[in-house]
Structure formats: C-alpha cells, structure tokens
Amino acid sequence: MDTIKGYTEEAYPEAAFIAKQFHIYYESLAHLHGYETSAKDWSDIPEHNKSLMIHVVDALINGGFITNE
C-alpha cells in the first residue's frame, strides 16, 4: 500500500495549525461526551497521524469548507 508523505507542519503551516487546535480541543472536550482519550500532547502524536490530520484539514481548506472569511 502506498502512503502519501509530505503533509508536515513546515509544508502546510495553516492546515497544521488548525489540525493541532482541533486535536487540543478534542482532547479537552472528549470527556464531556463520555469519551476517554489518550490525552497525548500534539508533540507526542506520531508523525504519520499528524500527517493524516494535516492532510484532512488541507483537503477541507481546498474544498472551501474552511475559509478565512
């Protein structure tokens, strides 16, 4: 199976910022919905997981679902 590489914080800073904020808020709010999480800090998330989250956010930005307006 081929994997996509290159979705890094350096290459996609806007998408990475949003992905990181989503992660932080998800971790802080999950318990209010009955979820237990690993409560990992962004810096502890494996790079391949960060890459996926950054890729998803970049796709949402490019799809017009996340805008600066």
C-alpha positions, -999 to +999 in steps of 0.1 A: +000+000+000+014+034-010+013+062+015+014+099+009+042+118+026+050+155+028+020+167+049+042+183+075+038+213+098+065+230+078+050+224+044+013+232+054+015+256+083-021+268+081-035+233+079-012+221+107-023+249+130-059+240+125-052+203+129-033+210+161-061+232+175-087+205+166-066+180+185-062+202+216-099+209+218-109+173+210-088+161+238-101+187+263-138+182+254-140+145+248-147+137+285-178+158+283-192+133+258-182+102+277-150+095+257-117+086+272-087+096+250-050+090+252-047+127+262-015+130+242+001+163+236+004+173+199+042+169+202+036+132+212+014+123+183+032+101+158+042+119+126+021+097+104-010+106+124-002+143+123+003+140+085-031+125+081-048+152+102-029+179+083-039+163+050-076+162+060-076+198+071-058+208+039-085+190+019-112+209+038-094+242+031-090+234-006-126+222-007-138+256+006-152+241+038-127+261+060-121+297+050-106+328+064-138+348+059 
